[in-house]
Amino acid sequence: MKTEDLIGALVADTATPTRPLGSTMAFAALVGVISSGLLFWGVLGPRPDVATAIATPRFLLKFVECAGLAAAAGTSAWAAMRPAADRRLGRAGLAAAVAIVVAGVLAEAFVVPSADWGTRLLGTNWLHCLTLVPLLALPAFAVLVAAARNGASTEPGRTGAILGIAAGAIGAFFYAANCTDDSPFFVATWYTLAIAATAVLGAFIGRRTLAW
């Protein structure tokens, strides 16, 4: 290639507009939610009594907790991919998401006799939760990691873990529509463990795919 041709190619490449990272991640999140949602409808679908359950606070709280965690983790991941970004908003969001879960557990402990705590914590679907939440999270996780490669994370393992949390929360959001265990005790235990599994997977993959 002649020097003039090389210079021209470099100038043309520089002039090509690139999509802002925020827009890229927002689009990826949308595609990820849709993909995980389609997998949910294809594999599980909502529980039979969903029309009745939707009127109960415990059932609705699951969606609030999962959506809040997904949004907070997504914000935190976006900041982690921009070395100079302010990470306080993401951290505050994660703290708020945890606070909602803790508040739900405390409220449950206040209204439910202590003799029933163990039964509500164990529930009947803990194994389904541990397997189906990560499964439903996989489409969202794949899309988010692909989009995150456009960022400049200085901590790829940490960024991957946060993306895993976001994807796990998305998977848990959809699984919550099928899960018949609505107790905050159950959610705080088994949903958390399932999302932690996707975070570990995210850290492992992030170290190998997000480094630059």
C-alpha positions in Angstrom: 0.0 0.0 0.0 1.3 3.5 -0.9 1.9 6.0 1.9 -0.8 8.3 0.5 -3.3 5.4 0.5 -2.5 4.5 4.1 -2.9 8.1 5.2 -6.2 8.3 3.4 -7.5 5.1 5.0 -6.5 6.3 8.5 -8.2 9.6 8.0 -11.4 7.9 6.7 -11.4 5.6 9.7 -11.0 8.5 12.1 -13.8 10.3 10.4 -16.2 7.4 10.7 -18.6 8.2 13.6 -18.7 5.8 16.4 -21.8 5.1 18.6 -21.4 6.5 22.1 -20.7 3.8 24.8 -23.8 4.8 26.7 -26.0 4.3 23.6 -24.3 1.0 22.8 -24.9 -0.4 26.3 -28.5 0.8 26.5 -29.2 -0.9 23.2 -27.5 -4.0 24.3 -29.5 -4.0 27.5 -32.7 -3.7 25.5 -31.7 -6.6 23.3 -30.6 -8.6 26.3 -33.9 -8.1 28.1 -35.9 -9.1 25.0 -33.7 -12.2 24.4 -34.0 -13.4 27.9 -37.7 -12.7 27.8 -38.1 -14.8 24.7 -36.2 -17.6 26.3 -38.4 -17.4 29.4 -41.6 -17.6 27.3 -40.2 -20.4 25.3 -39.0 -22.5 28.2 -41.1 -21.6 31.2 -43.9 -19.0 31.0 -45.7 -17.5 34.0 -47.0 -19.5 36.9 -50.7 -20.7 36.6 -52.0 -18.3 39.3 -50.2 -15.2 38.0 -53.4 -13.3 37.7 -54.0 -13.7 41.4 -50.4 -13.4 42.5 -50.0 -10.1 40.8 -52.3 -8.5 43.4 -50.0 -9.6 46.3 -47.2 -7.4 47.6 -44.6 -10.2 48.0 -45.0 -11.2 44.3 -44.6 -7.6 43.1 -41.7 -7.0 45.4 -39.6 -9.6 43.6 -39.9 -7.6 40.3 -39.0 -4.4 42.0 -35.9 -5.9 43.6 -34.7 -7.6 40.4 -35.4 -4.5 38.2 -33.6 -2.3 40.7 -30.6 -4.5 40.9 -30.4 -4.8 37.1 -30.5 -1.1 36.6 -28.0 -0.4 39.3 -25.6 -3.0 38.1 -25.9 -1.7 34.5 -25.1 1.8 35.6 -22.1 0.6 37.6 -20.9 -1.5 34.7 -21.1 1.5 32.3 -19.0 3.5 34.7 -16.5 0.7 35.1 -15.9 0.8 31.3 -15.0 4.5 31.4 -11.8 4.9 33.5 -12.5 8.6 34.3 -16.3 8.1 35.1 -17.8 8.9 38.5 -18.8 5.6 40.0 -20.8 7.0 42.9 -24.1 6.8 41.1 -23.7 3.0 40.4 -22.6 2.3 44.0 -25.5 4.3 45.4 -27.9 2.3 43.1 -26.4 -1.0 44.2 -26.7 0.0 47.9 -30.3 1.0 47.3 -31.1 -2.3 45.6 -29.6 -4.2 48.6 -31.5 -1.9 51.0 -34.8 -2.9 49.3 -34.0 -6.6 49.8 -33.1 -6.1 53.4 -36.2 -4.1 54.0 -38.3 -6.9 52.5 -36.6 -9.4 54.8 -37.2 -7.3 57.9 -40.8 -6.8 57.0 -41.3 -10.5 56.5 -39.6 -11.2 59.8 -42.0 -8.8 61.5 -45.2 -10.3 60.2 -44.3 -14.0 60.0 -43.8 -16.2 63.1 -40.2 -17.2 63.7 -41.2 -20.8 63.6 -42.1 -20.4 59.9 -38.9 -18.6 58.9 -37.0 -21.8 57.9 -39.8 -23.1 55.8 -40.2 -19.8 53.9 -36.5 -19.5 53.4 -36.2 -23.0 51.9 -39.3 -22.8 49.8 -40.1 -25.4 47.2 -38.2 -24.2 44.2 -34.7 -23.5 45.4 -33.1 -25.9 42.9 -35.1 -24.5 40.0 -34.0 -21.0 41.1 -30.3 -21.9 41.1 -30.5 -23.4 37.7 -33.1 -21.4 35.8 -32.0 -17.9 36.8 -28.5 -18.3 35.3 -30.0 -20.0 32.2 -32.4 -17.1 31.6 -29.5 -14.7 32.2 -27.3 -16.2 29.5 -28.8 -14.3 26.5 -28.6 -10.9 28.2 -25.1 -11.7 29.5 -23.8 -12.6 26.0 -25.2 -9.4 24.5 -23.9 -7.2 27.4 -20.4 -8.6 27.2 -20.2 -8.2 23.4 -21.2 -4.5 23.8 -18.8 -4.0 26.7 -15.9 -4.8 24.4 -16.3 -1.3 23.0 -15.4 0.1 26.4 -12.1 0.6 28.1 -12.3 -1.2 31.4 -9.2 -1.1 33.5 -10.6 -3.9 35.7 -12.0 -6.5 33.3 -12.7 -9.1 35.9 -14.7 -6.6 38.1 -16.5 -5.3 35.0 -17.4 -8.8 33.9 -18.7 -9.6 37.4 -21.0 -6.5 37.4 -22.3 -7.4 34.0 -23.0 -10.9 35.4 -25.0 -9.3 38.2 -27.0 -7.2 35.7 -27.7 -10.2 33.5 -28.5 -12.4 36.6 -31.0 -9.8 37.8 -32.6 -9.8 34.3 -32.9 -13.6 34.4 -34.3 -13.4 38.0 -36.8 -10.8 36.9 -38.3 -13.2 34.4 -38.0 -16.3 36.6 -39.9 -14.4 39.3 -43.0 -14.7 37.1 -42.8 -18.4 37.2 -41.5 -18.9 40.8 -44.2 -19.7 43.3 -42.0 -18.9 46.3 -42.7 -15.2 47.0 -41.2 -14.9 50.5 -38.5 -12.2 50.8 -36.6 -14.8 52.8 -36.5 -17.1 49.8 -35.7 -14.3 47.4 -32.9 -12.9 49.5 -31.3 -16.3 49.8 -31.7 -18.2 46.5 -32.1 -15.4 44.1 -28.9 -13.9 45.5 -27.0 -17.2 45.2 -28.2 -17.6 41.6 -27.2 -14.1 40.7 -23.8 -14.6 42.5 -23.2 -17.6 40.1 -23.7 -15.3 37.1 -21.3 -12.8 38.7 -18.6 -15.4 39.1 -19.1 -16.5 35.5 -18.9 -12.8 34.5 -15.7 -12.3 36.3 -14.1 -15.3 34.7 -15.2 -14.3 31.2 -14.5 -10.6 31.7 -10.9 -11.3 32.5 -10.5 -13.0 29.2 -12.6 -10.9 26.9 -12.7 -7.3 28.3 -9.0 -6.8 28.8 -7.3 -4.2 26.5 
